[in-house]
Amino acid sequence: MYRKAFIDVYLKHGFSFDEARSEIDFALDTLFNYGYKDFMLGKSLEQWQTAKLNKVIEERVLTHRPIQQIIGQAFFYGRKFFVDKYTLIPRPETEILVKEVLNISQNIFNPKILDIGTGSGCIPVTLLLENSNIIADAIDISTEAVETAKKNALFHNIQNNLNIYKSDLFENVTLKYNIIVSNPPYIPLKDKDTLQIEVRDFDPPNALYTKDENGIEYYEKIIKQSDKFLLPNGFLAFEIGQNQAEIVSILLKEYNFTIKNIVQDMNNIARVIIAQKR
C-alpha cells in the first residue's frame, strides 16, 4: 500500500490534503522511520506495517484524536518527544518561546531556569540540549505529566541535569532563578465549545482552561508570586493567547516588570512576552 492510498482515507473523511499529507508523513517517520524519499524510490510498506498504519489512521479519522496522541510521540524543535493524554502536544508557537529564552540565556552565566507547567518537558529538555550551560528545574501539577517529562529527559539523556517534580505553581519551589518560563492555561472555560475537536476533547483540561473571563488567571498568579523566586534582574517568559498581550503587559508593569519583547507567531498574533524585573 502506498502513501497516496493512506492520504485518500483522510480526504474521504473531510480532512484537507495538506493535513493528510503532513500527518501521514509524520506517522511513517515515527512508526517506521520512512521518509517521503523512500516512497519516491519505490519503497512500499510490508503487510504488518500497512495494518498498523491503517489502525492508526482509522482511529484518527473516526475519533479526531490527534495522531501524536495515538502514536504517543510528537516533534518539537526537530526532536521526538513522548506525549500522552496528560500532556499538551507541543506546538510550533511554543518553539518561539524556547528561542526567546535561549536568546536571554546566552547573556547569563550558568542561567538558572524554572519551567512552570512543564507537561511533556519539551521546553526544559530543549533548552538544556541547545545550551549545556543552563541549569533547569521543571514542575507540573499533574503526577502523570511529571512522569512523562522524566521519560523525555531520560530519552534525551539529560535526566541528570533536569530536576522535575510535582508542584502546584510555586507550592514546592524553594530556589531562585534567572528566568521563569511558562506556557500556562490561557483559554477561558467559556470558550471551550469554540475549540477544535482535537483540542476540546483530547488535550488535558488542566493545561488549557482558566476560570476567569480573560484567560489570565495563571499569569496573574505567577507574576504576583514571582518576586520570591527570581534572582535580581530576573526574567519572566510567557506564551500567551490571542488578544492577551495588552492585559498581560499591564499586569507585568503593575508588579514592576519592564516589557523587553513581544513576539508574534506566523499568523501575526502576539504569542510570546518577555519581561524583566526592575
PyMOL commands that set and color helices and strands:
alter all, ss='L'
color gray80, all
select helices_A, chain A and resi 3-12+17-32+36-40+47-63+67-71+92-105+122-130+143-155+189-194+197-200+205-207+217-228+245-254
alter helices_A, ss='H'
color red, helices_A
select strands_A, chain A and resi 73-76+79-82+112-116+135-140+162-166+177-182+187-188+209-210+230-239+257-264+270-277
alter strands_A, ss='S'
color yellow, strands_A
deselect
rebuild
show_as cartoon
